[in-house]
Amino acid sequence: MFYLTCVSLVNTLLVLVFSLLDYGILSLWVNPAACVVTIIFHCSVIALSRQKRDIENPSYFSTIVVCTYLLALVWFSSMVITVAVLLSHKGDFTVDGLRRYGLHVSIYTQRLQCVLAAVEFLLMAGIGVNGHLLARKEGDPASWRPPADAKIVHQPVVIQTTFAPTY
């Protein structure tokens, strides 16, 4: 899974570079935002996984798996938006429209963004599935959950309904 994370980081940086050629306009600014969030996510996961931990506290918490699935969904929507902009030949959201403003973009950079976003979607989905299968096989660590035998005491809440200022 570490190799998938490294490949995903490199791919994300490539998407960011090609997206910044057009200031993110050809993806309606979704690619740069997805890149930044993905880089922060991967750096956080790598930093957490490098810390010394006990055998019962692995680094594949359910929250990381869920966040990976959410990022895969973001990358899928990024790919769909980039393809929709590619196919819409209208206004300033085209390669020709951006060239009029002096940006150095081509149809190939836009197509490359589509392909790299699809690759990133597959990488994030693969990381999520691997983490999910590992969590199902070995179980989630119990340290982040409340104990199953803990008794929850519900106490009534008193709500004050007067809003008069007190002096």
C-alpha positions in Angstrom: 0.0 0.0 0.0 3.0 2.3 0.5 3.9 2.0 -3.2 0.4 3.0 -4.2 0.7 6.0 -1.9 4.0 7.0 -3.5 2.6 6.6 -7.0 -0.5 8.5 -6.0 1.7 11.4 -4.7 3.7 11.6 -7.9 0.6 11.4 -10.0 -1.1 14.1 -7.9 1.9 16.4 -8.3 1.8 15.8 -12.1 -1.9 16.7 -12.2 -1.2 19.8 -10.1 1.5 20.9 -12.6 -0.6 20.4 -15.7 -3.6 22.0 -14.0 -1.6 25.1 -13.0 -0.7 25.6 -16.7 -4.3 26.8 -17.2 -4.8 28.0 -13.6 -7.2 25.2 -13.0 -9.8 26.7 -15.4 -10.1 23.6 -17.6 -11.2 21.5 -14.6 -13.3 24.3 -13.1 -10.7 24.6 -10.3 -11.5 21.1 -9.0 -8.1 19.5 -10.0 -5.9 22.0 -8.0 -8.2 21.7 -4.9 -8.3 17.9 -5.2 -4.5 17.9 -5.5 -3.9 20.0 -2.4 -6.3 17.9 -0.3 -4.8 14.6 -1.6 -1.2 15.8 -0.9 -2.2 16.8 2.6 -4.0 13.5 3.1 -1.0 11.4 1.9 1.5 13.4 3.9 -0.7 13.0 7.1 -1.1 9.3 6.6 2.7 8.8 5.9 3.5 10.9 9.0 1.1 8.9 11.1 2.3 5.6 9.8 5.9 6.4 10.5 5.3 7.0 14.2 6.1 4.3 16.6 3.0 2.3 17.4 1.8 -0.8 19.2 0.7 -3.9 17.3 -2.9 -3.2 18.3 -2.8 0.3 16.8 -2.3 -0.1 13.1 -2.4 2.8 10.7 -5.4 1.7 8.7 -8.2 3.1 10.8 -11.6 3.1 9.3 -11.5 6.9 9.1 -8.5 6.8 6.8 -10.3 4.2 4.6 -13.4 6.4 4.5 -11.4 9.5 3.7 -9.7 7.5 0.9 -13.0 6.6 -0.6 -14.2 10.2 -0.4 -11.0 11.3 -2.1 -11.6 8.7 -4.8 -15.1 10.2 -5.3 -13.6 13.7 -5.5 -11.1 12.4 -8.2 -14.0 10.8 -10.1 -15.9 14.0 -10.1 -12.8 15.9 -11.2 -12.4 13.5 -14.1 -16.0 13.9 -15.1 -15.8 17.7 -14.9 -12.6 17.9 -16.9 -14.2 15.6 -19.6 -17.3 17.7 -19.7 -15.3 20.9 -20.1 -13.3 19.2 -22.8 -16.4 18.2 -24.7 -18.2 21.6 -24.3 -16.6 23.9 -26.9 -18.1 27.1 -25.4 -16.8 30.3 -24.1 -13.6 31.0 -22.3 -13.5 27.5 -20.8 -11.8 26.0 -23.9 -8.2 25.7 -24.9 -8.7 28.4 -27.6 -10.3 30.7 -25.2 -7.4 30.4 -22.8 -4.9 30.9 -25.5 -6.4 34.2 -26.3 -5.5 35.2 -22.7 -1.9 34.2 -23.3 -1.9 30.9 -21.4 0.4 28.1 -22.7 -2.1 25.3 -22.9 -3.0 22.8 -25.5 -5.6 20.1 -26.0 -3.0 17.6 -25.0 -2.5 19.1 -21.6 -6.3 19.0 -21.1 -6.5 15.4 -22.2 -3.5 14.5 -20.0 -5.4 16.1 -17.0 -8.3 13.8 -17.8 -6.1 10.7 -18.0 -4.2 11.6 -14.9 -7.4 12.3 -12.9 -8.7 8.9 -14.0 -5.5 7.3 -12.9 -5.7 9.1 -9.5 -9.2 7.9 -9.1 -8.1 4.3 -9.7 -5.2 4.7 -7.3 -7.3 6.2 -4.5 -9.9 3.5 -5.0 -7.2 0.9 -4.9 -5.8 2.3 -1.7 -9.2 2.4 -0.2 -10.1 -1.2 -1.2 -6.7 -2.5 0.1 -7.2 -0.7 3.4 -10.8 -1.9 3.6 -9.8 -5.5 3.0 -7.0 -5.2 5.5 -9.3 -3.7 8.1 -11.9 -6.5 7.5 -9.2 -9.2 7.7 -7.4 -8.0 10.8 -10.1 -5.9 12.4 -10.1 -2.3 13.4 -8.0 -1.3 16.4 -10.2 -1.1 19.5 -8.4 1.9 21.0 -10.4 4.5 19.1 -13.8 3.0 19.9 -15.7 3.2 23.3 -15.8 -0.1 25.0 -18.9 -2.2 24.1 -19.8 -2.7 27.8 -19.7 1.0 28.7 -23.0 2.2 29.9 -24.1 5.6 28.5 -26.0 7.7 31.0 -28.4 10.1 29.4 -29.0 13.2 31.4 -31.9 15.7 30.7 -30.9 19.0 29.1 -32.5 22.2 30.4 -33.1 24.8 27.8 -33.6 28.4 28.9 -36.3 30.0 26.7 -36.1 33.6 27.9 -33.7 35.9 26.1 -34.0 38.9 28.4 -30.7 40.5 29.2 -29.4 40.0 32.7 -27.9 43.0 34.5 
